[in-house]
Amino acid sequence: MPSKTKYDVVIVGAGAIGVASAYHLIQNHPELSVLVVDARSGPGEGSTGASAAMVRDVFSSWDNHVLAKSAIAFYRRQMEEREDLRTPFPLLDLYGYLWLLPESHRQEYLDIVRRSGGSIDAETLTVDDLRSFPGLDLSPRRWFEGDDAPPPEPITGGLFGRNCGTVAPEMLTHFYCDEARRLGVEFLFDTVVQRLSFEGREEILLHEPTQRPFSFQQFMKGRLRISRVSFNDGHSVSTDSVIVAAGAWSNAILHPLGVATACSARPQFLFSISGSVVESLLRWEPPVRPLDAIEGKSRLPFVIFPTGATLKPIFRQRQIWVGCVDTVSHPVGTRENPARDGRLEYNMLKMGDRDAFATDILPAVTPYLPAFDTAGVRLENAWGGYYNFSPEGLPVLIEEPYGVIFIGGDSGSGVMKADSLGRLAAAKYDGKSEAPLFVGGSYRLDRLSLDHRAVEQEKIIL
């Protein structure tokens, strides 16, 4: 149960964006009473915990680039200043991204780096540079056995991003949670937010059957405000402001209020593999130097194939996580509706589809790495989470005049931008038009709004 009946701000969602918002909000206003509510038993246990947890600043969109670069710099600074974020393993490990590019995309990616004016730290690789990649077929002849479709595009080069790698999502969310709690933020876990309502304000006129306000009241300045957050256990708290950072489940809370986020949730799956083929890949030393080398040596980076398949090295466990951007045939939305059901029966292991490794993943990888279709690759596990996509692949930040802020639509890159998005949400609560970023400078908030949106389509979504 919450300790109070009234809070200045209630934040819905304790994923990376929610806890970062709480942290920056309380940093700006130590006097506020802030409650963070989450349906899971701890921070980052929803889609944040199920993600590949990769970070990069290589984006085609300037907005995504600057938001991610600022967040990565903040994570780096915290790790440098705190030993508990360096051991037993680091919060941030920038071993690089490697895009294996067909000719149809190679010049496009090089132009993205060139247009950044040096802000993107990346190096091009030639075909000769890639010949040492274990088992890589640069010019595959077919998709799979018996298929007569034109083969996948040959790889004609690569792009290696240096300010790219992985972040430990559990460590990150607990850092924000612990720091926010130390400053006075209260957390309420294992609790589902079922309803945001206008109840409890005598000056608001409500339709008797629906308890919804009359539309004309939205023009009565200061009158119409969200005043109550109701939970699945029958309890509720009153508040003046709500920040919804519930990721894929945000629409279930906001749609009943008539709030459209323009975002859609889609399931995404990851598979962990081991075996002799994996070992040979983990031993590879690319001919490029990452920011975080071990004993002066480069390591297998995060690899992206022309088909959208990805390989993430897990060095400590001698495994590789395999994924693939997949928006075909999977229903839009979540399997769960916590606002309706009063519970969140989300289980990332049950979401995993082990059969999809053979039917969807292997055909996207084996044309380029034929050894993946052998006994040298062993499937260890499968799990799933959600990407909350926006139309352009950039975040969405909207505020309703009755005290509701939504931050989300990160399109699978919420962890890598969480610090920046938390700063934006805190600035929006303050009524500011711009938010200061960690790397310096400021970011105009209405660029991510729906009414005055000013962003370019992101072309590099993984």
N, C-alpha and C positions, 0 to 999 in steps of 0.2 A: 504493500500500500504506500502511496505517496505520503510524505510527512506533513504536507500542507494541503489546504483546500483551495488556495489561490496562488498562481505563479504569474510572473510577468511574461514569460515566454515558455511555451511547450514545443519541443522539437520531436517530431515523429520520425524515428529511424536512427539506429546507432551503427550504421555502416560507416565507411570511411568519410563520406561527405557529411553525414549527420554529426559525428563526433568532432570533426574539424570545425563545423559551424558552431557547435557549443563552445569549443575552446576559444575561438576568436571572438565570439560574442561576449564571453565572460572576461576575456582579456581587455576588451574595450570598455566593459561596464561591470566592474566587480560588485556593484550594488544590486544587480538584477537577481531575481530568483528565477532559476532556469531548471526545467525538468525535461530530461530526455527519456522517451518511452520506446521500447523495442519488444517485439514479439518473441525474440530469441532469448537465450539465457545469458548472453554476454555480447560485447561489442564485436561487430564484424562477422557475425555468424550467418548472415544471409548470403547474398550474391557476392559480397566482398570476399568472404572466405572461400567461395567456390571458384573465384576467378583465377586466371593465370598469374595475376598480380605483377604484370610487366609495366615498365615505365619507359617513356621515350619522349624526345622533343622533336622528332622528325614527323612533321605534319605538313600537308599542303596548305592548310588554313593558318593564317597568322594568329588568329585567336587561340586555336588549339595549341599552337607552338608556344606562345608566350605564357599561357596558363600552365601548361605542363612544365616548361622550363623553370618557372618560378617555384612550382611545388617541388620539383626534384632538387633544386638548390636548397630549399628549406629542409627537406629530409636529410640532405647531405650535412648541413650545418648541425642539426640535432645529433646526428651520429658522431660527428667529430667532437662535439662537446660532452657527450654522455657515454661513459664506458658500457652501461647496460644496453645501449643501442648498437654496440659493436661486438659484444660477446654474449653467448657462445658463437653466434653468427651475426653478420651485419644486417642492419635495417635495410641498407641499400647496397646493391652489388652491380656496378655498371660494367658488365662484361661485353656489352654491345648487341646490336641488332644487325643481322645480315639479310638484306633483301636479295634474292636470286631473281634477276630480272630478264624477261624476254625483250626483244628489240622494241616491241610495241609500247613498253613502259620505261625503257631505260632512259631515253632522253627526257621524258616527262619528270622522272625522279631527279635527274641531274639538274634540270631547270628549277625544281623546287629548292634544292640546296643553293643554287646560284642566286636565286631571288632573295634568299634570306640574308645576303650580304655578310656571310660569315657567322651568323647567329646559330646556324645548324652546323655542328661539328661532325662532318661525315667525309668518308674517303671512298673513291670508286675502286672497284676491283675488275680486272680483266678476266677473260676466259682462262688465260694461263694461270692467273692467281688462284682460280677455283679448281684447277686440276688436282690439287692435293686433297680436296674434300673427299673423305672416305666413301667410295662406292657411288659417287655422284655421276649420273648420266646426263650430260649437258644437252643432248639431242635425243630425247626419247622417241621411240618408233611407234608406240601405241599406248592406249590408255590401260587396257587389260586384255587378258587372253580372249581371243575370239571376237574382239571388237574391231569394226572396220571404219570407225569414225576417224577424221583427221587427227593425228597425234597432238599431244600438248605442245605448246610453243617451246622451242629450244631456248636455253639460257644463254644470253650473249654478254652477260656482265653481272656485276653486283654492286650494291651500295652498303657500306658499313657505317652505321651510326654509333658514335662514341658515347654521347650523353644518354645512353640507353642501357637497360638491364632489368633487374627485378627488385621488388621491394617486398619485405616480409609483412603480409597484411595483418596478421595477428599482433605483431609487435607494433605496427603503426597505429592500429585502432586502440590498443591498450595504452599507448603513449598519450594520445589525445584524451582518452577517457580518464586516465589517472591524473593528468594535469588539470583537466576541467573539474574533476571531482575535488582536487586539492584547492581549487579556487572557489568552490561552493556549489558547483552544478550537481544536481541530484539525478540519479539514474534509476529507472524503473524497468526491469527486465521481466521476461515471461508475461508480458502484458500486451494485449492487442488493443489498439485504438479503433473503436468501432464507429465513432461518430464525432464530427465537429458540428456544433449547433449554435444557434442564436438564443438559446434559452437563458433565462435568468436576468434579462434586462427588461424592466417594466416599460421603458420608453419605446421598445420595439413592438410594432404591431405584427402579429403572426396569423397566418391562415389557421383556423381551428383544426381542420382535418390533417394537415400536413406539417404544421408548425414551421412553415417556411415564411420568410418575410415577404411583404408586398414589394414589388419591383421598384416603385417610386422612392422607396426609402434609401436606395443606394445613392440618391442625389442629395440626401440630407446629411451634410457634413458632420462627421463625428458621431452620428446616431447608430448606424448599422455596424456592429462589430461581432465577430465570433466571441462567444463568452464561455463556452463549455466544451470540454473534451471528455468523452465518455469511453470507459474501458469495458472489456469483456467480462470482468468480474463484478460488474454492477456499480463500481465506484466511478467517480468523475471528479474533475477539478475545473475551476474557473480560470480564465486567462484572458489577456488582451491581445496576444499575438501567438500565432502558430507557424512554425517553419516545418514544412513537409519535405523530408529527405528520405523517403521510404523506397526509393528505387523503383523496381518493377511493380511494387504494390501501391505506389502513390495514387494511381488513378482510382483505385477502389475507395480511397478516402476522399478524393477531390471531386470525382464525377457527381456524387450526390449533391454537392454544392453548386453544380453547374460550371465547375472550373475545368476547362480543357487544357491539357498540357502539351498537346501535339506530339506526345511521345508514345511509343508502343514497345511492350516487353516481348522479347523472343528468347526461347531457351537456347543455351549454348552448352556444348559438352567437351570434356577433357578426358584423356586416357593416359594412364601411366604405363610405360613399357620398360622392359629390361632385356638383358641377353647379350650375346657376343657382338651383334651389330651395334647395339647401344654403346658398349664399351669402346669399340673402335671410334665411334663418333666423339665420345667424351674425351678421348685421348688426343684428338686433333688440335693442332696449334695453328690457327689461321695466320696468314702473312700480314696481319694488321695488328696494331697495338690498341687495346681498349684502355679506358680510364682506370679500371681496376684490374691490374694484372696480378697474378700470384707468382711470387718469386721471379718476377720479370717476364713471365710467360703469358701469352694470350691463351684463351680457352674457347671452347665451342660457344658461339654466341646464340642468341635467339634467332632461329632461321625461319624465313618466310618464303615459301615456294610460289611460283606463278599461279598455282591452282588455289591459293589461299590457305593451304595447309601450313601449320607451324610446328616447330620443334623447340621446346624449352628444356635446357639441361638442368637436372637436379643432381649436382655433383656429390653432395653428401650421401645420397641414397643410391647413387649409381643408376639413375633412371632418367628417362626423358618423358616429358609430358607432350602429347600430341593433340593438336586441336585443328579446327577448320572453321572459318567464318561460314555459317550455314543459315540462310534465311529462306530456303526452298522447302515447302511442304510442311514446315512446322507451324502450328497455329500461333497467331499473334495473341499475346496476353499470357497470364499466369494460370497455372493449374489450380491455384489457391485464391480464395477471396477472403482474407482475414476480416475485413469490415463486415462482410455478410455472415461468415461462419462463426466468428468469435474466437477463432484459433488460427494458427498458421502451421499447417501440417507440411511444412517444407523440409525435405530431406535430400541433400545434394547427392548422396549415394544412391538413393532410390530413383532419382532423376536420371542417373547415368544409364545409358543404353549400350551394354557391352556388344550387342550384335552390330551396332552402328560402326564399330571400329573396322569390321570387315567390309561392310557394305558402303560406307561413306568416306572413311578416313583413308584406308589403304589404297583405294583407287586414285586418291588425290596425291599420294606420296610415292607409291611404287614406280610410276613412270620415271621418276627422277632418282629414286633410291630402290632399285630392284631387290636388294637384299632384304628389304622390309617384308617381303612376301616369302620368308623362309623361317625355319626353326630358330634362326638367330634373333628373332624378335618375339618376346613373350609379353602378352597383355597381363598386367598386374591389377589394374583397377579402372573404374569409370565413374564419373560423377558429372553433375550438371548444375548450372545456375542460370541467371537471366542477364541479358543485355537490355538496357532500356534505351532504345534508339530514338533519336530526334530526326526530323526530316533531312537535315544537312549533316548530321554526324557531329554536331556541336551541342554543348550544354544549353539548357533552358533555365532562365531565371525570371519568374513572374511574381507580381505582387497584386493581390486583390485589395480594394480599398477597405474591406472589412477585416483586415488584420491577418491574412493568410499569405504566406510566401512559399513558393515551390522552387526547389533547386534540384535539378536532375537532368535526365536525357543525355547522359554522358556517353552513350553508345559504346560501352565496353571499356572506357578509359577513365572511369571515376576515380580509381585508386591513384593514378598518376597525376590527376588534377585536383585531388581532394583538398589540399591545403589552400590552393587558390580559390576554389569554389566556396570553401568555408569563409574566406575573407570577403568574398562577394556577398554571401548571404548575410553576414554581420553588417556590412555596409548598407545593404538594402534595408535591414531592420532600422538602421539609424536615419533612414530617409535621404541618404547621400546619392549623388549621381555617379560617383566614381569610387573605386576601392583601391587602396595602395597594395601593390604586390610585394612579395619578399625580395625580389631582385631589383626593386626600385621602380619608380614610375607608377602610374595608375592605370586602371582599366575602367572604361565607361560601361556602366551596368546595362544600359538599355540596348547594347549590342546583342545581348542574349535574351532580350524580351521577345514577346510575340508581336506586340504592336509596332515596335520600332526596330525590329531585328535587322542587323547590318553585318551579316556574316557570309562567307563564301562556302560552297559545298566542300566538305572534307573528302578527299580522294583516297586517303590512306587509312582505311578502317580494318582492323585485324580482329 
